[in-house]
Amino acid sequence: MLELIDIHKTFNRGTVNEKVALDGVSLKLMDGDFCTVIGGNGAGKSTLLNAIAGVWPVDEGAVLIDGKDISALPEHQRAPYLGRVFQDPKMGTVSDMGIDENLAIAARRGQRRGLSWGVTKAEREAYVGMLREFDLGLEERMTTKVGLLSGGQRQAITLLMATIKKPQLLLLDEHTAALDPKTAAKVLELSDKIITEHRLTALMVTHNMKDAITHGNRLIMMSDGKIILDIAGEEKRSLTVKDLLRKFEEVSGSQLENDRMLLSE
């Protein structure tokens, strides 16, 4: 479903601030794969997702989704293939519109606009059914402005908006990092549920080693713009945080010194 072929990206090339963000990254995800991506600050995790989403063009290499080369497409033309949830819950929703209106915007993406009632009765009933499965009470608050919701509730809405059209690839960019531990666990539970039920192909960036191990069927670790570990199947299922740290040291030849990752042990 996703194939990255020798992706390179350097920022501020030829200046004192030159930074090699992606250094020959190649990756292939099959249909239904749920891959977690872990690494320290500056490892290239979010840069990888931005390269796939088309936030900026890559310097070299190709991005393919379901066999189609989308490398030359700008960000807005890649949107039909992708769903994305960001770290900041405010980025995926419209604050001064109701829950039902936000969901309608996502559900109608790609359709022609016309002059009609904002949200139909049938649409609202469908959204109520979707939200009821979240078990957050949001189905009782359909007309509440999204800006009045908690961060976790808002992120749950964003997750539903990103997947309501069943994207070919779902990108989760540290989507629980701004939430408290209990709320983060709930949003991760919802992510698992949606990805499993709809057999979505997904990439989830995280700093949390436990989450990277617990969720998904595959784990990759990045360092200095490269993929240095790629673990799947039974090896991933039996993995522990200590195993992951040891493997990092074996492959990189150095100890992990990223405080944020170590605190997630």
Phi and psi in degrees as a GROMACS rama.xvg file:
@    title "Ramachandran Plot"
@    xaxis  label "Phi"
@    yaxis  label "Psi"
@TYPE xy
-129.131  134.66  LEU-2
-137.863  124.243  GLU-3
-108.44  128.909  LEU-4
-118.969  105.225  ILE-5
49.7224  57.9127  ASP-6
-80.6248  131.315  ILE-7
-126.442  140.028  HIS-8
-150.446  124.041  LYS-9
-123.708  129.965  THR-10
-97.7385  147.272  PHE-11
54.1704  42.4076  ASN-12
-56.923  135.986  ARG-13
80.5364  8.3296  GLY-14
-117.832  173.028  THR-15
-67.2211  -16.7118  VAL-16
-98.1173  16.3583  ASN-17
-57.4748  133.262  GLU-18
-138.211  118.399  LYS-19
-81.3105  108.02  VAL-20
-91.2079  -37.3583  ALA-21
-131.992  128.292  LEU-22
-126.458  79.264  ASP-23
73.4917  45.3621  GLY-24
-81.3808  125.569  VAL-25
-125.828  135.605  SER-26
-155.601  141.073  LEU-27
-132.354  124.044  LYS-28
-112.748  131.894  LEU-29
-84.8467  163.727  MET-30
-57.0254  125.28  ASP-31
91.5471  -4.1527  GLY-32
-67.7382  140.01  ASP-33
-121.38  103.293  PHE-34
-109.524  124.747  CYS-35
-92.3028  145.496  THR-36
-122.818  122.27  VAL-37
-128.244  153.946  ILE-38
167.353  164.249  GLY-39
-75.7095  -179.644  GLY-40
-60.465  133.609  ASN-41
79.3442  8.67268  GLY-42
-73.1284  -24.2639  ALA-43
113.965  8.84731  GLY-44
-64.4872  -58.55  LYS-45
-67.9695  -32.0039  SER-46
-61.465  -37.1499  THR-47
-61.6522  -46.699  LEU-48
-65.1032  -38.6884  LEU-49
-64.8779  -34.8079  ASN-50
-64.9045  -40.0229  ALA-51
-69.0967  -40.6488  ILE-52
-76.1789  -15.8264  ALA-53
83.2307  25.8501  GLY-54
-59.0793  -34.5793  VAL-55
-151.248  158.891  TRP-56
-74.2909  147.482  PRO-57
-79.2417  156.785  VAL-58
-75.0938  -40.4172  ASP-59
-145.671  159.31  GLU-60
100.772  -178.443  GLY-61
-139.159  147.722  ALA-62
-117.791  120.523  VAL-63
-120.168  134.646  LEU-64
-120.86  121.655  ILE-65
52.2812  38.9767  ASP-66
85.2442  -6.34332  GLY-67
-97.7304  128.332  LYS-68
-76.6267  113.254  ASP-69
-108.818  13.6632  ILE-70
-56.4382  -34.694  SER-71
-89.4878  -5.14111  ALA-72
-80.7243  136.833  LEU-73
-71.5098  170.501  PRO-74
-55.0463  -45.8798  GLU-75
-67.6092  -26.3913  HIS-76
-82.7613  -12.4157  GLN-77
-89.1252  -15.2926  ARG-78
-53.9227  -37.9479  ALA-79
-62.0744  -22.381  PRO-80
-89.0733  -19.1829  TYR-81
-121.95  150.126  LEU-82
-122.178  141.819  GLY-83
-141.406  137.355  ARG-84
-123.859  125.826  VAL-85
-95.0356  172.058  PHE-86
-64.3843  -40.487  GLN-87
-84.4665  115.723  ASP-88
-57.7581  -22.3329  PRO-89
-75.0103  -16.5207  LYS-90
-76.6849  -21.961  MET-91
-101.408  1.75234  GLY-92
-134.803  167.29  THR-93
-104.443  114.205  VAL-94
-59.5416  -41.8695  SER-95
-94.5039  19.2698  ASP-96
-116.782  153.872  MET-97
-70.4242  167.024  GLY-98
-57.5278  -46.9331  ILE-99
-62.8107  -37.2555  ASP-100
-68.8912  -40.0746  GLU-101
-61.9767  -44.2444  ASN-102
-65.7193  -35.4907  LEU-103
-65.4421  -39.2285  ALA-104
-58.6487  -45.3098  ILE-105
-67.9444  -41.431  ALA-106
-68.9183  -27.1015  ALA-107
-96.4675  6.83254  ARG-108
-57.1955  129.598  ARG-109
90.2365  -9.06572  GLY-110
-91.0329  157.974  GLN-111
-71.5829  139.606  ARG-112
-86.6243  147.275  ARG-113
-147.766  177.559  GLY-114
-91.0063  107.293  LEU-115
-159.029  173.847  SER-116
-59.3403  145.774  TRP-117
-55.3578  -58.3341  GLY-118
-131.916  123.302  VAL-119
-77.123  163.737  THR-120
-61.3409  -42.2956  LYS-121
-63.8045  -41.3273  ALA-122
-62.8589  -46.0981  GLU-123
-60.9368  -40.5459  ARG-124
-63.6608  -38.35  GLU-125
-65.1906  -41.4813  ALA-126
-66.3535  -37.6627  TYR-127
-59.2075  -44.0202  VAL-128
-62.5875  -40.7488  GLY-129
-64.6693  -45.7209  MET-130
-70.423  -29.9111  LEU-131
-60.701  -33.5137  ARG-132
-67.5878  -21.5071  GLU-133
-74.5389  -21.5169  PHE-134
58.2536  40.6568  ASP-135
-117.487  3.60449  LEU-136
75.9173  7.88418  GLY-137
-70.897  -22.5658  LEU-138
-66.6417  -16.6247  GLU-139
-90.5276  -1.62137  GLU-140
-128.63  39.1548  ARG-141
-58.8625  -32.568  MET-142
-95.5538  1.89263  THR-143
-66.0008  135.194  THR-144
-65.1578  134.417  LYS-145
-60.9476  -30.3767  VAL-146
-63.2831  -15.8439  GLY-147
-91.7967  -4.44633  LEU-148
-82.2583  161.014  LEU-149
-71.7068  166.304  SER-150
-58.6965  -41.4707  GLY-151
-67.3897  -42.0926  GLY-152
-63.5509  -40.7653  GLN-153
-67.1699  -38.198  ARG-154
-68.5654  -33.0415  GLN-155
-64.2411  -41.3797  ALA-156
-63.2806  -43.5875  ILE-157
-60.6875  -40.8426  THR-158
-62.7519  -42.6529  LEU-159
-66.3578  -40.6229  LEU-160
-62.5407  -37.5067  MET-161
-72.0334  -20.7856  ALA-162
-116.681  -1.77339  THR-163
-63.9356  -26.9096  ILE-164
-98.1809  11.5563  LYS-165
52.2967  69.7587  LYS-166
-65.5313  155.588  PRO-167
-70.6539  -25.9131  GLN-168
-144.464  130.174  LEU-169
-107.103  126.382  LEU-170
-109.864  119.153  LEU-171
-113.329  107.368  LEU-172
-101.625  86.3054  ASP-173
48.7615  48.2933  GLU-174
-73.6599  -2.94189  HIS-175
-116.861  3.11605  THR-176
-64.1543  -29.518  ALA-177
-91.5297  4.64552  ALA-178
-105.378  155.788  LEU-179
-69.5211  159.207  ASP-180
-54.2398  -41.7187  PRO-181
-66.6114  -44.7128  LYS-182
-67.8094  -38.9965  THR-183
-60.3048  -41.6227  ALA-184
-62.7533  -38.1952  ALA-185
-67.1185  -43.5956  LYS-186
-65.475  -37.9993  VAL-187
-65.6491  -37.7731  LEU-188
-61.8697  -43.5017  GLU-189
-64.4144  -38.5912  LEU-190
-60.9818  -47.9796  SER-191
-57.0406  -45.3103  ASP-192
-61.3955  -48.2886  LYS-193
-66.0615  -45.0884  ILE-194
-62.7351  -41.4822  ILE-195
-70.0685  -48.2522  THR-196
-64.1422  -35.8527  GLU-197
-102.215  6.20568  HIS-198
48.2669  51.1625  ARG-199
-82.8039  150.717  LEU-200
-91.4923  129.503  THR-201
-141.062  147.084  ALA-202
-120.932  124.113  LEU-203
-121.358  113.516  MET-204
-83.7021  135.151  VAL-205
-152.23  154.922  THR-206
-95.9106  -12.6771  HIS-207
-87.4265  113.09  ASN-208
-65.4917  -37.1197  MET-209
-62.3054  -45.0803  LYS-210
-64.0803  -39.8136  ASP-211
-62.1624  -35.1914  ALA-212
-78.4667  -42.3976  ILE-213
-70.7181  -36.9421  THR-214
-103.179  146.422  HIS-215
84.7073  172.406  GLY-216
-108.892  3.07384  ASN-217
-153  147.706  ARG-218
-134.97  131.471  LEU-219
-122.264  144.505  ILE-220
-115.495  136.119  MET-221
-113.105  150.583  MET-222
-155.091  130.39  SER-223
52.0872  41.0237  ASP-224
77.8119  10.3578  GLY-225
-126.051  154.361  LYS-226
-85.9235  117.476  ILE-227
-106.539  -15.6405  ILE-228
-140.018  142.416  LEU-229
-143.642  106.886  ASP-230
-124.638  132.845  ILE-231
-144.853  175.26  ALA-232
61.4991  -141.653  GLY-233
-62.9552  -34.4002  GLU-234
-61.0119  -40.167  GLU-235
-70.7818  -41.32  LYS-236
-61.5007  -30.7943  ARG-237
-96.366  3.50779  SER-238
-71.5152  144.476  LEU-239
-120.719  167.277  THR-240
-59.9782  -40.8647  VAL-241
-62.9867  -40.2968  LYS-242
-59.9967  -42.8802  ASP-243
-65.4725  -41.8373  LEU-244
-63.6758  -42.1287  LEU-245
-63.6507  -43.4954  ARG-246
-63.8393  -38.3825  LYS-247
-60.1192  -46.0608  PHE-248
-64.8185  -37.7227  GLU-249
-64.9474  -43.4739  GLU-250
-78.6804  -41.6715  VAL-251
-86.4475  -21.0781  SER-252
77.2975  13.7042  GLY-253
-147.469  165.297  SER-254
-84.5466  148.261  GLN-255
-72.6289  126.92  LEU-256
-121.012  18.4902  GLU-257
-85.7734  112.777  ASN-258
-59.5884  -41.2836  ASP-259
-63.4083  -39.1667  ARG-260
-71.4233  -41.2737  MET-261
-66.6068  -33.8836  LEU-262
-69.4708  -17.8769  LEU-263
-85.2251  -0.911297  SER-264
